[in-house]
Amino acid sequence: MFENLKTYVRESYHELMQKVSWPTWAELQGSVTVVCIAAIIVAAIVYFMDFASSQVLTNFYKLF
């Protein structure tokens, strides 16, 4: 069992060091910027949808 674990760890390490292409620092910064901007846009959309639905429901309940 421990031999299988050692083999797994050794092969995983080899794959991460030899076969994976890691992004450059500039690529990583660009990707982080895109993700942050997208997250802010999605959060703003959800906020405004929540605000609008709250206002609609508040006005609807005032009718009764």
LOLO-880701 format. One record per atom (N, C-alpha, C): residue in three letters; x, y, z. Coordinates in steps of 0.1 Angstrom, whole numbers, padded with zeros to 4 digits, always signed. Example, Ala and Ser with C-alpha at 12.3 -4.5 7.8 and 13.67 -1.06 7.14 Angstrom:
REM residues 2
ALA+0132-0057+0078ALA+0123-0045+0078ALA+0132-0033+0078SER+0128-0022+0071SER+0137-0011+0071SER+0129+0000+0079
REM end
This chain:
REM residues 64
MET+0008-0012+0000MET+0000+0000+0000MET+0009+0013+0000PHE+0019+0013+0009PHE+0028+0025+0009PHE+0036+0026-0004GLU+0039+0015-0010GLU+0046+0016-0023GLU+0038+0023-0033ASN+0025+0020-0034ASN+0016+0026-0043ASN+0015+0041-0040LEU+0015+0045-0028LEU+0014+0059-0024LEU+0027+0066-0028LYS+0039+0060-0026LYS+0051+0066-0030LYS+0052+0068-0045THR+0047+0058-0052THR+0047+0059-0067THR+0038+0070-0071TYR+0027+0071-0065TYR+0017+0082-0069TYR+0023+0096-0066VAL+0030+0097-0055VAL+0036+0110-0051VAL+0047+0113-0061ARG+0055+0103-0064ARG+0067+0105-0073ARG+0062+0109-0087GLU+0052+0102-0092GLU+0047+0105-0105GLU+0040+0118-0106SER+0033+0122-0095SER+0026+0135-0095SER+0036+0146-0095TYR+0046+0145-0087TYR+0057+0155-0086TYR+0064+0156-0100HIS+0067+0145-0106HIS+0073+0145-0120HIS+0064+0152-0130GLU+0051+0149-0129GLU+0042+0155-0139GLU+0041+0170-0137LEU+0040+0175-0124LEU+0039+0189-0121LEU+0052+0196-0125MET+0063+0190-0124MET+0076+0197-0127MET+0079+0196-0142GLN+0075+0186-0149GLN+0080+0184-0162GLN+0069+0186-0173LYS+0057+0183-0170LYS+0046+0183-0180LYS+0037+0195-0180VAL+0036+0201-0168VAL+0026+0212-0167VAL+0033+0225-0171SER+0026+0233-0179SER+0032+0246-0183SER+0026+0256-0174TRP+0034+0262-0166TRP+0030+0272-0157TRP+0029+0286-0163PRO+0020+0294-0160PRO+0019+0307-0166PRO+0030+0316-0161THR+0034+0326-0169THR+0043+0336-0165THR+0037+0346-0155TRP+0045+0354-0149TRP+0040+0363-0139TRP+0030+0373-0146ALA+0034+0378-0158ALA+0025+0387-0165ALA+0012+0381-0169GLU+0012+0368-0173GLU+0000+0361-0177GLU-0009+0359-0164LEU-0003+0356-0153LEU-0010+0354-0141LEU-0017+0367-0136GLN-0009+0378-0137GLN-0015+0391-0133GLN-0027+0395-0143GLY-0025+0392-0155GLY-0036+0395-0165GLY-0049+0387-0162SER-0047+0374-0159SER-0058+0365-0155SER-0065+0370-0143VAL-0057+0374-0133VAL-0063+0378-0120VAL-0071+0391-0122THR-0066+0400-0130THR-0073+0412-0133THR-0087+0409-0140VAL-0087+0400-0150VAL-0099+0397-0157VAL-0109+0390-0147VAL-0104+0381-0138VAL-0113+0375-0129VAL-0119+0385-0119CYS-0111+0394-0114CYS-0115+0404-0104CYS-0126+0413-0111ILE-0123+0418-0123ILE-0133+0426-0130ILE-0146+0419-0132ALA-0145+0406-0137ALA-0157+0398-0139ALA-0165+0396-0126ALA-0158+0394-0115ALA-0165+0392-0102ALA-0172+0404-0097ILE-0166+0416-0100ILE-0172+0428-0096ILE-0184+0431-0104ILE-0184+0428-0117ILE-0195+0430-0126ILE-0207+0421-0122VAL-0204+0408-0120VAL-0214+0399-0116VAL-0220+0403-0102ALA-0212+0407-0093ALA-0217+0411-0080ALA-0226+0424-0081ALA-0222+0433-0090ALA-0231+0445-0092ALA-0244+0441-0098ILE-0244+0432-0108ILE-0256+0427-0114ILE-0266+0421-0104VAL-0260+0412-0096VAL-0268+0405-0085VAL-0273+0415-0075TYR-0265+0425-0072TYR-0270+0435-0062TYR-0282+0443-0068PHE-0280+0448-0080PHE-0291+0455-0086PHE-0304+0447-0089MET-0302+0434-0092MET-0314+0426-0093MET-0321+0424-0080ASP-0313+0422-0069ASP-0319+0421-0056ASP-0326+0433-0052PHE-0319+0445-0054PHE-0325+0458-0051PHE-0338+0460-0058ALA-0338+0457-0071ALA-0350+0459-0079ALA-0362+0450-0075SER-0359+0437-0072SER-0369+0428-0068SER-0374+0432-0054SER-0366+0437-0046SER-0370+0441-0033SER-0380+0453-0034GLN-0376+0462-0042GLN-0385+0474-0044GLN-0399+0470-0050VAL-0398+0461-0060VAL-0411+0456-0066VAL-0419+0449-0056LEU-0413+0440-0048LEU-0421+0433-0038LEU-0426+0442-0027THR-0418+0452-0023THR-0423+0461-0013THR-0435+0469-0018ASN-0434+0474-0030ASN-0446+0481-0035ASN-0458+0472-0037PHE-0456+0460-0041PHE-0466+0450-0043PHE-0473+0448-0030TYR-0466+0445-0019TYR-0472+0442-0006TYR-0479+0455+0000LYS-0475+0467-0004LYS-0482+0479+0001LYS-0496+0480-0005LEU-0498+0473-0016LEU-0512+0473-0021LEU-0522+0466-0013PHE-0517+0457-0004PHE-0527+0450+0004PHE-0527+0454+0018
REM end
